[in-house]
Amino acid sequence: MGDAERASTSARYLAAGGAGGDAWAAEARAEGRRGTQRIVQAGEVPAPELVAVRLGVEPGQAVIARRRIMYADDEPCELTDTYYPASIARGTALAATAKIRGGAVRLLAELGHVGAWAEEDVTARLPTPEEATTLAVSEADPLLQLVRRTEDADHRAIQLDVMAMVPGRQRLRYRFRAGDRDAR
């Protein structure tokens, strides 16, 4: 079996230039839906605790953040915050709200930061009031939270995604070879 057997649906979000940079739209289209996204904030922010720990920076240290709302058939289904070390992203298109031609992963690769490893943690939690409003759910409705850390070949963190997903509007699917001994 080839490497394709190891890929989760998350893998398409880690490949530079895949789907013209809009993996979300391509994934939704493959499921017969229309996927769009809106970048609502971008710029330098102090690293929250979770982000600091996962990116290997001090809490409060400047990082670049991009917040996107993902829509499936015009219904909000996911809130994604993506963080980059400021040393990588400051002064680049990653720090702005404009859509990035070819996608953020491609831009990172052009800047010399290619993802080689990804680690994901999936948990369930209740939404914050802001998330409930943005995602049009009750504060009593649980969300799935997926935290993905992407590292380069030297195991330095280059990107951290923190996603809040509405379970009834989003699905996670993983496919991998059982007994894979190559995993870290």
C-alpha positions in Angstrom: 0.0 0.0 0.0 1.2 3.5 -0.8 1.4 6.6 1.3 -2.2 7.6 0.4 -3.4 4.8 2.7 -1.9 6.7 5.7 -3.6 10.0 4.9 -6.4 11.4 6.9 -8.7 14.0 5.5 -6.5 16.4 7.5 -3.6 15.6 5.1 -5.1 17.7 2.3 -4.8 20.8 4.6 -1.0 20.2 5.0 -0.1 19.9 1.3 1.3 23.1 -0.4 -0.9 24.2 -3.3 -3.4 21.4 -3.0 -6.8 22.3 -4.5 -5.4 25.7 -5.5 -4.9 26.5 -1.9 -8.6 26.1 -0.8 -8.7 22.6 0.6 -11.9 23.4 2.5 -13.8 24.2 -0.7 -12.5 21.1 -2.5 -13.4 18.9 0.5 -17.0 20.3 0.6 -17.3 20.0 -3.2 -16.4 16.3 -3.0 -19.2 15.8 -0.5 -21.7 17.7 -2.7 -21.7 20.9 -0.6 -20.5 24.4 -1.2 -17.6 25.3 1.2 -16.6 28.9 1.7 -14.6 30.8 4.3 -14.3 34.3 5.6 -11.2 35.7 7.2 -12.4 37.9 10.0 -9.2 38.8 11.8 -5.5 38.7 11.2 -2.4 40.2 12.8 -0.1 40.1 15.8 -1.5 38.9 19.1 -0.1 37.8 22.5 0.1 34.0 22.6 -2.6 32.5 24.8 -1.4 29.7 27.0 -2.4 26.8 24.7 -0.8 28.5 21.8 2.4 29.3 23.6 2.9 25.7 24.9 2.2 24.2 21.4 4.3 26.7 19.5 7.1 26.6 22.0 7.0 30.3 22.8 6.5 32.2 26.1 2.8 33.0 27.1 2.1 36.5 25.9 4.9 36.5 23.3 3.8 37.9 20.0 2.5 35.4 17.4 0.6 36.0 14.1 -3.0 34.8 14.2 -5.7 34.4 11.5 -9.3 33.7 12.4 -11.6 32.2 9.8 -15.2 31.2 9.8 -15.9 28.2 7.6 -19.2 27.7 6.0 -20.9 24.7 4.4 -23.8 25.7 2.2 -23.8 29.1 3.8 -24.2 27.7 7.3 -21.3 28.3 9.8 -19.8 25.0 10.8 -16.3 25.8 12.1 -14.3 28.6 13.6 -10.6 28.2 12.9 -7.8 30.2 14.6 -4.4 29.6 13.0 -1.2 30.8 14.7 2.3 31.2 13.4 5.5 32.1 15.2 6.1 35.8 14.6 9.6 35.1 13.4 8.1 33.2 10.5 5.0 35.2 9.7 5.5 38.8 10.7 5.4 41.1 7.6 3.9 38.4 5.4 0.5 37.8 3.9 -0.2 35.5 6.9 -0.6 38.7 9.0 -3.3 40.2 6.8 -7.0 39.4 6.2 -6.7 39.0 2.4 -7.0 35.5 0.9 -3.5 34.1 0.2 -3.1 33.0 -3.4 -2.3 29.3 -3.3 -3.0 29.1 0.4 -1.1 29.6 3.6 0.7 26.2 3.4 2.1 27.1 0.0 3.3 30.5 1.3 5.0 28.9 4.3 6.8 26.6 1.9 7.9 29.5 -0.3 9.2 31.1 2.9 11.3 27.9 3.6 8.9 26.4 6.2 7.6 23.0 5.0 5.5 20.9 7.2 6.9 17.4 7.8 4.9 16.3 10.8 1.4 17.0 12.1 -0.1 16.1 15.4 -3.8 16.4 16.2 -5.7 16.3 19.4 -9.5 16.1 19.3 -11.7 16.8 22.3 -15.3 17.9 23.0 -16.1 21.0 25.0 -18.8 23.6 25.4 -18.6 26.8 23.3 -17.6 30.2 24.6 -20.4 32.8 24.2 -18.6 34.3 21.2 -18.3 30.8 19.5 -22.0 30.1 20.2 -23.0 33.3 18.5 -20.6 32.9 15.5 -21.6 29.3 14.9 -25.3 29.8 15.6 -25.5 27.2 18.4 -26.6 27.2 22.0 -24.0 27.6 24.7 -25.2 24.1 25.9 -24.3 22.4 22.6 -20.9 20.7 22.7 -18.3 21.5 20.0 -15.5 19.3 18.7 -12.1 21.0 19.2 -9.3 19.9 17.0 -5.8 21.3 17.7 -3.3 20.6 15.0 0.4 21.4 15.4 2.5 21.3 12.2 6.2 20.9 12.5 9.1 21.1 10.0 11.6 18.3 9.5 13.6 19.5 12.5 10.4 19.2 14.7 10.1 23.0 15.1 6.5 24.2 15.2 5.6 26.3 12.2 1.8 26.4 12.5 -0.9 25.7 15.1 -4.6 25.4 14.2 -7.3 25.5 16.8 -10.7 24.6 15.4 -14.1 24.7 17.0 -16.5 22.5 15.0 -20.2 22.0 15.2 -20.5 18.1 15.3 -23.8 17.9 13.4 -22.3 20.1 10.6 -18.8 18.7 10.5 -17.2 15.2 10.4 -13.7 14.0 11.0 -12.5 11.0 9.1 -9.1 9.4 9.4 -7.6 6.6 7.3 -4.3 5.1 8.1 -2.5 1.8 7.9 -3.0 -0.3 11.1 0.2 -1.3 12.8 2.2 1.5 11.1 5.6 1.5 12.8 6.8 4.7 11.0 4.7 6.9 13.2 6.5 9.1 15.7 
